[in-house]
């Protein structure tokens, strides 16, 4: 049986891609959370607000306390919040 998903390196992920991440995987881009499960596999309740900032998973974070997360890529590559906040080394004057 073929998998519904295919593995990609983070540099090949584009804005608008649908991603599925498993437990202990590093989040490769800023993602809007659409679906998840807790450690028992129970889905999130339907009454949560999808566009709340709590539902944005940031690049570099690790999937914990859940079996999987699925979402849509909002920002990828150098446009992620982590990369925009990284201005390079700071020097003392």
C-alpha positions as CSV (number, residue, x, y, z in Angstrom):
1,X,0.0,0.0,0.0
2,X,1.3,3.4,-0.9
3,X,1.7,6.1,1.7
4,X,-0.4,9.3,1.3
5,X,2.6,11.3,2.3
6,X,6.1,11.8,0.9
7,X,9.2,12.9,2.8
8,X,10.7,16.2,1.8
9,X,13.7,18.2,3.0
10,X,12.7,21.4,4.6
11,X,14.2,23.5,1.8
12,X,11.7,21.9,-0.7
13,X,8.6,22.9,1.4
14,X,6.6,25.8,-0.1
15,X,3.9,28.1,1.1
16,X,0.5,26.4,0.8
17,X,1.8,22.9,1.1
18,X,-0.1,20.5,3.4
19,X,2.3,18.8,5.9
20,X,1.9,15.9,8.2
21,X,4.5,15.7,11.1
22,X,4.9,12.9,13.6
23,X,5.9,12.9,17.3
24,X,9.5,14.3,17.9
25,X,9.8,15.7,14.3
26,X,11.2,19.3,13.9
27,X,8.7,21.7,12.4
28,X,10.3,22.8,9.0
29,X,8.2,26.0,8.4
30,X,5.6,28.2,10.0
31,X,2.4,26.1,9.9
32,X,-1.2,26.8,10.6
33,X,-2.4,23.8,12.6
34,X,-5.5,22.1,11.1
35,X,-5.6,18.7,12.8
36,X,-3.8,17.0,15.6
37,X,-4.1,14.2,18.1
38,X,-3.2,13.9,21.8
39,X,-1.1,11.1,23.1
40,X,-4.2,8.9,23.1
41,X,-5.0,9.7,19.5
42,X,-8.1,11.7,20.2
43,X,-8.7,14.6,17.8
44,X,-8.9,18.2,18.8
45,X,-12.4,19.5,19.5
46,X,-14.1,21.2,16.5
47,X,-15.0,24.3,18.5
48,X,-11.4,25.8,18.6
49,X,-10.7,29.0,16.5
50,X,-8.5,28.0,13.6
51,X,-7.0,31.4,13.0
52,X,-5.8,32.0,16.6
53,X,-2.1,32.6,17.0
54,X,-2.0,29.5,19.3
55,X,-2.6,27.4,16.2
56,X,0.5,28.6,14.4
57,X,3.4,26.2,14.8
58,X,6.8,27.9,14.3
59,X,9.8,26.6,12.4
60,X,12.3,24.9,14.7
61,X,9.9,23.7,17.3
62,X,9.4,20.0,18.0
63,X,6.2,18.1,17.9
64,X,5.5,16.9,21.5
65,X,2.6,15.5,23.5
66,X,0.8,14.3,20.4
67,X,1.1,11.5,17.8
68,X,0.9,13.8,14.8
69,X,0.0,17.3,13.6
70,X,-1.2,18.4,10.1
71,X,-1.4,21.8,8.7
72,X,-0.8,24.3,5.9
73,X,2.5,26.1,5.4
74,X,2.1,29.8,6.0
75,X,5.8,30.9,5.7
76,X,8.7,28.9,4.4
77,X,12.5,29.3,4.1
78,X,13.8,32.8,4.9
79,X,10.3,34.2,5.4
80,X,9.6,32.2,8.6
81,X,9.4,34.1,11.9
82,X,12.6,32.5,13.2
83,X,14.6,33.5,10.1
84,X,13.2,37.1,10.1
85,X,14.2,37.5,13.7
86,X,17.7,36.2,13.1
87,X,19.6,39.3,12.0
88,X,23.0,37.6,12.3
89,X,25.6,38.1,15.0
90,X,25.5,41.2,17.1
91,X,28.7,43.1,17.8
92,X,29.5,45.3,20.8
93,X,30.5,48.8,20.1
